[in-house]
Amino acid sequence: MKQITTLFILLIALNSGAQSNNWQSLFDGKTLKGWKQLTGSAIYTAENGMIVGTTVDKSPNSFLVSDQRLTSDFVLEMETMMTDANTNSGIQFKSNFDTKANDGKGRVYGYQYELDPSDRKWSGGIYDEGRREWLYPASNNPKGQLLFTPNVFHKVRIECIGNTVKTWLDGTPVSYLADSITSNEGILALQVHSIGKAKDAGIKIFWKNIRVQTKNIKPLAFPEGIYVANFIPNKLTPYEEKSDWKLLFDGKTSTGWVGAYKNSFPDKGWELKDGLLKVLSSNGSESTNGGDIVTQKEYAAFDLSFDFKLTDGANSGIKYFVTLSEKNSGSAIGLEYQLLDDVLHPDAKLGRDGNRTLGSLYDLIKAQKTERFFRKPGNWNTGRVIVYPNNHVEHYLNGVKVLEYDRGSQAFRDLVAQSKYKVWPNFGEAEKGHILIQDHGNEVSFRSIKIRELK
């Protein structure tokens, strides 16, 4: 009797604990009651305690939507499995439905947790379905890139608090987004992606143990140093500050910057206005108006991120390991992340094999990018340069790695020997150097320039 009483008390305590955590199940394990399909013709069924989605031929993306509309902070957890790597899937959250889109057929739009079983390993990344597309490709956080193995259930966690979104896959932190969109209101939906080939019909996606928490939320800790896709201009999140990120531009002043080969910031050719650092248009020539600007501080190993907006036909660049020792005319010498309108500026067709195009290591290595992952002039893009303590260097464009190399290696020196930099001894191999923004006579805007020194 005593054992039964003890067990009863334990069950009450466990039940009370579950209620205090305010977890709510969104699927009863038996029927699709509480769910409805909004678009597409994929097949959704309830089987053996799981929601099962099946791909069909000639269907657009399909979405099975929960009746519960989330209107505040929440944590969403579930387990999911795919049976094939020939398609991808996703989980919509804080999303909405436009009834008038697609000629009245409607469109689901908003945040999507990516399920990607391919070798790309972008599962846990954040996609903006029907709106801004990729916000956080999982390549932004290489340590969080886990293979979403087919025919195995994986654990998903999505945490939305205020304007931040954090994701986990199998307990590993993947994405951290700080968005300028602040509304937490929206629907939850399970996506079955369209397929491009009839042979891929019949691929199944499984979801189970779907639950949400909206009260007494206790955020899980993220380890320091994970890159934040921060869409709030010229601001750092408390997490970024704790991870030792620093703003190189405060959105208002030229503090920390001077003209190359000068003791002060240029008195012409640059504009500080409306939260933007802008190089003004002149005659399209290199460093003949305001001239380049450089950080007063020098950097060795670092993670540098910057937003930039080109105008039509514009040319500029972000240079690093700039020593200013050459005392040359024109732009100061350094390794350059090329900023260019590849369509209209003639420099895109010069150099060797496209090594002067957007995102490239100028005149040395071509950026391997696809049109989908950069936005045309007039729109904001995000560039990123990581220089590790071992001199391995990576260039990113909108979260996608477009090139990598080892500074000072024989392969690097062989490239320099074929370039315009061959006249400069030990080019690009300085122990440390300034960060430079180039004045090439075209209007280009910058914001959210931030850096984290690596050790």
C-alpha positions, 0 to 999 in steps of 0.5 A: 500500500505504501509503495502504491501511495508513493507511486501515486504521489510521484505521478501527481508530482510529474504531472504537476511539473509538466503543467508548470512547464506549460507544454501543450501537445499540438497533435493527439497522435491519432487524427489530424484534428486541429490541422488543415491543409492550405496549399498544394496537393501533397498527402497528409495522414495520421499514422502510428502516432505520427503525421506523415506527409507524402510528396506528389508529382506536379504540386507546389509546396504543400502546408499542413497548418495547425489551428493554433495561432501563436501570438507571443513568445514560444518554444516549439519542439518536435521530432521529424524524419525524412526517407530520402535525400532527393528533396527537402522540407521545413517547419513554418513558424511565425508565418502567415497566409496571403489569400490573394497570392498565386491568383487566389490560390494563396501563399504561406509566407514567413519563417521556416526551419529548414530540413535538409538531408543533402550534403549541404547540411543546412538543417536548422537554418532559417529560411523566409518562405515567400518573402526574403528567402535565406536569413540564416543559412546553416553555413553561417555556423559550421559547428552547427552543420549536422547531417540530417540522416534519412530514416532517422528521427531528429529532434528540433527546437525553435525558440522565439523570444522578442525579435530573436529566433534560435534553433537547435538540431539534436541538441546542437545550436544551429541558428541565431537570428535577430530580426528587424521584424518584431511580431511574434504572431503567426501560424505553425505549418508542416511543409512537403516540398514540391518535387522536380521529377516524377520519380521523387513522388512518394517520398515521406516526411514524418513528424511526431511529439509536436509540442509548444511552450508559451509560458514560463519559458527558460531560454537555453544557453548558446555557446559564445561565438556563434555568428548572429544574423543581425538585421537591426542596423548598427546594433549588437545583441547582448549575446554578441557583446558577450561574445566580444563582437565590436561595432566598427561603425556606430551609425553616427560618427567616423569614430575609429576611422581615418583616411588612408595615409591621413591623420583624420577622416576625409573632409569630402567624398564620404557621408555619414547620414541616416545610419549609413557610411556612404562613399559618394560618387565622383568620376569612378576613379580609384581614390581620387575624391575622398580617398580610402578610409581605414580603421585606426586599429590593426587586426590579426585574426578576426571575424568581420561582418558588414552590410553593403548596398551597391548602386548600378555599375558600382565598384568598391572593396573591403581590404584587410591586412592593410599596412600602409607601408607601400606609400603608393598612389591610388588605393592602399594595398591589401587583400580585398573582398571585391564589391562590384556590380558584376553585370554593369562594371567592366572589371568583372570581365578582367583579371583571370577566370572571374577573380575580380567579381563580387565576393572574390579575393580580388585578382587572386581567387574567384568567388563561387556563388550563384545568382540566388544568393546575392541581391541586385544593386539597390538592395542590402547584402552581407559580406563576411571575412574570417581570418583564423589564427592559423591563417586560413581565410574564408569569404562569405556572401549572405551566409554562404561561403564563396571561397577559402584559402591559406594565407602565406601558403605556397598555393597562395604565393603562386596566385600572387605571382600571377597577379598585379600584386607580384610587385609587392614583396610578401603581399598579404602576409603581414602579421596584422593590418588595418581594415580598409573601405575603398573609394573607387568613385562610385556610390556604395553604402555600408552599415552594421560593420562589426568585428570579433577578434579571434585567438 
